[in-house]
Structures are given as C-alpha cells and as structure tokens.
Amino acid sequence: MTVSICFHSSHSGLRDECYKIGRLRFRLTGFFDEHYVPSLLKPVMIVGLRGNTDLGYQSAKKLVKTLGAKRFAEYYSEWFPDLAFVNDDGLCRLPRWTLHESSSTIPNAVILSGVTRVASEDPHAHYSTFNELVEFSKNLGVRLIYVLDGIVAGESEERRIQVATTSPELTRKAHGHGAQILKDVALPSAPSMFLGLSRLHSQAAMLIVGLLAEPKSDDTAIEATLSFLSKVAEIKT
C-alpha cells in the first residue's frame, strides 16, 4: 500500500512537502516551532487535549509540573481558530499546542497538551492535523502514545478507568491493571484520530479515559488518571 502525504500552504512560514506511506493522501497544513531537539531514549508520548471535558488537558498539565518537563516545541495549524491571544504584557500569539519533554524519567517522556480545538468539521482537517502529530512522534522515536481523555459518567456508573488500544497486548496489559475495555463505541475526534492513525502507522497507542461527575475536572479524577498512567506506562521519576 502506497500513501502520499502532501504538505502545501500559501503561508510563508510553511514549506511544500510530500510523503508516501500508502494509498492514503493527506495535505499537511501545520508546522512545529522547535526550540531544540531533545535527546530522548525510547520515549513515551502523553497527550492531553481539551475535548468534551478538560480532564486530559488538566492531567497533562499537572504531569508537566510534577516531572519538571521542559517545553521544546509548539505546534501551529491553519485548522486552528483564526484569532490571536494577548497576554498580560500585551504580547500576542496564535493558538497552539505545546510539547514538553523529560529525560529524567524512566521511560523518557514527551507531553503534548493544549486547549485549542481544530476549528473545522471537515474530516480532512482532523486527518491532516493528527497525522502530522503521529509522524512527529515517530521522528522523535516515541515507542508508545498514551492519549488522556475524560467523560461525564452517570451516578450509577462504576468509576473505572476505560481504555482502547491499538493491539491485543496493550489491551491485556490495561485490563490487568483494572481498566474497563471500551467496546462497540465511536470515539470523539481527537482520540479517534490519534489511535486510528497510530495504528495505520504501526505506532502503539492507548486511550485512557477517566470518569467525571461533571465536565470540569476535579483533583480526584486527575489523580486517578495519572495513577493509572503511571502504572500502565511504568513511569519512574
């Protein structure tokens, strides 16, 4: 199977590129602003983006602080909202997702986080955006991606971590740590794209879903999500 992945944009900061991975064809529409290239040994990537809840983002944000991870890059995309944020000093910036790294943990870790959402309902926007991120992870030598997310659970639902993975081995490992395996469900766009494109690229990935009483995250849910991540990813500081 031959895939062509093409990068083309009228933005002066973006260059035209074309990649072949199979029969699929993606137009690459974003870019990474890298401050330095981290020296990492077989790292894992932890992803926390704001979705229907902010549990994934808040968990990733806390992990960055806990590990003392260093920011080494930002990701920008023309599929992000067409606006700029202004800080307290009057300086503006475009919407972005940030990437931090920690070489002091075992395994080494890359943490992707952000609150910005892809602003288009066009499937192409999601495919191209998340394909770039999976490609970037592979270039960093990432061996496994953990996507953190959350859902609001009913009062009668058992508060167990739920997972979906790209391989039977990962599913068995997650189940062995007490997770409930997601079955016969359609995932939201961000975790769908991460897991689906990871599997297409033969990149191991696991979705970790925490349960919340309401859309806003609480400390208990964040701690439960990070505790499970620490066990399943065997992260040691």
C-alpha angles and dihedrals in degrees: 000000000000119000124191115204112186131193117204130154139152090223110113092224094056126077131210114252137161127203129189118212104141140314092312119098124205129181108221110221107168140062141209121235100208119194092187139343109254121226103231134166115219093321129192120227121224116198124198117172128162112256131147085331132021096231094109093048095045091047092051091046091053091046091055090054095043094051095039088233119187124231110238105163148009128214121220128185137185085225090068119094115289098243141091131232120225120209131208091275093055094253118138133211138177123251110276148159118237131222123208129181138203121194092175095072127081107257100027111244141216116196122200116191141161147139098219116105129209101266098212132075089207107118088220090065092057096041094051095043097049094038088060091052094049090048090049091051091052091051088055090053094248109174099191136015121212114196114199120206141150141215133196109250128207118250092253095049120106111247098233127142110255124209144187123187144182097241141036090238092059091045091054091047093051092046089051088059091054102265123147112235115233112233135185095357136126111232126220116266101264098050090037092057095043094051097037096048092041090057090047089054093044088246114147113236141169131197113214114195121191123198124237136191090219136007094265112081122243130204093252093057092045092050092047092050094048092043091056091044091052092052099044095042092040091226114184125185 
